[in-house]
Each structure stands twice: as C-alpha cells, then as structure tokens.
C-alpha cells in the first residue's frame, strides 16, 4: 500500500506533533546514512543531537496536550496550577 501522506483530519496539535516526529525520523535516517558513508564521529554526534532535540520537542507537545485535556474539567485555582506546570515543562524543551 502506498503512503499518501498524513491524514487531513488531524487537529493542529496532532499535525505539529506529526511534523516534529517526521523531522526526528529524517534526522535519524540521516544518522544511519552518515554511519554507512563513514562520516566522522563529530558530524554523527551533531545529527544524533538533532534527533534528541526533535524528540524532546515532540514530548513537550504531548505533555502540553495532556495538560490541556486535564485542565478543561478543573476549577480555576487548579487550572492556574496546570499553567505553572506547563511553563515549567516548556523550560525543558
């Protein structure tokens, strides 16, 4: 079966998540190519770091979505606590 790209009915957050993970996938594919073509370790390390960064940003998006879902049903003081948590998570990205 041929892949025709991402589904068109994804939410904006899911589209962004998919984009981040596709970027990580591309970087990881690049790492494998670099190994196969015997590139130097410093170049490979730089590319591995790009994979890690892309996955970290994807993780942050997922956590943000989880917090959005939880926040909707909470009273105002607890929503404020979620906002503080969200800000803390953003510092990790």
KEVEX-773049 format. One record per residue (C-alpha): x, y, z; residue number from 1. Coordinates in steps of 0.5 Angstrom, whole numbers. Last residue first. Layout:
// residues N
[pt [X Y Z] NUM] ...
END
This chain:
// residues 93
[pt [24 44 51] 93] [pt [25 43 59] 92] [pt [23 50 60] 91] [pt [17 49 57] 90] [pt [15 44 62] 89] [pt [16 49 68] 88] [pt [11 54 64] 87] [pt [6 48 63] 86] [pt [7 46 71] 85] [pt [5 54 72] 84] [pt [-1 53 68] 83] [pt [-3 47 71] 82] [pt [-3 50 78] 81] [pt [-7 56 75] 80] [pt [-12 51 72] 79] [pt [-12 48 80] 78] [pt [-14 55 82] 77] [pt [-20 56 77] 76] [pt [-24 49 78] 75] [pt [-22 43 73] 74] [pt [-25 40 68] 73] [pt [-21 43 62] 72] [pt [-14 43 65] 71] [pt [-14 35 64] 70] [pt [-14 36 57] 69] [pt [-10 42 56] 68] [pt [-5 38 61] 67] [pt [-5 32 56] 66] [pt [-4 37 50] 65] [pt [2 40 53] 64] [pt [5 34 55] 63] [pt [5 31 48] 62] [pt [8 38 45] 61] [pt [14 37 50] 60] [pt [15 30 48] 59] [pt [15 32 41] 58] [pt [20 38 43] 57] [pt [24 33 46] 56] [pt [24 28 40] 55] [pt [26 34 36] 54] [pt [32 35 40] 53] [pt [34 28 41] 52] [pt [34 27 34] 51] [pt [38 34 33] 50] [pt [43 31 38] 49] [pt [44 25 34] 48] [pt [46 29 28] 47] [pt [51 33 32] 46] [pt [54 27 34] 45] [pt [55 24 27] 44] [pt [58 30 25] 43] [pt [63 29 31] 42] [pt [64 22 30] 41] [pt [67 23 22] 40] [pt [63 20 17] 39] [pt [64 13 15] 38] [pt [58 13 9] 37] [pt [54 8 13] 36] [pt [55 12 19] 35] [pt [53 18 16] 34] [pt [47 15 12] 33] [pt [44 12 19] 32] [pt [45 19 22] 31] [pt [41 22 16] 30] [pt [35 17 18] 29] [pt [35 19 25] 28] [pt [35 26 22] 27] [pt [29 25 18] 26] [pt [25 21 23] 25] [pt [26 27 28] 24] [pt [23 31 23] 23] [pt [17 26 22] 22] [pt [17 26 29] 21] [pt [16 34 30] 20] [pt [11 34 24] 19] [pt [7 29 27] 18] [pt [7 33 33] 17] [pt [5 39 29] 16] [pt [-1 36 26] 15] [pt [-3 33 32] 14] [pt [-3 40 35] 13] [pt [-7 43 29] 12] [pt [-12 37 30] 11] [pt [-11 32 25] 10] [pt [-17 31 19] 9] [pt [-12 31 13] 8] [pt [-9 25 15] 7] [pt [-1 25 13] 6] [pt [2 23 7] 5] [pt [-1 19 1] 4] [pt [3 12 3] 3] [pt [3 7 -2] 2] [pt [0 0 0] 1] 
END
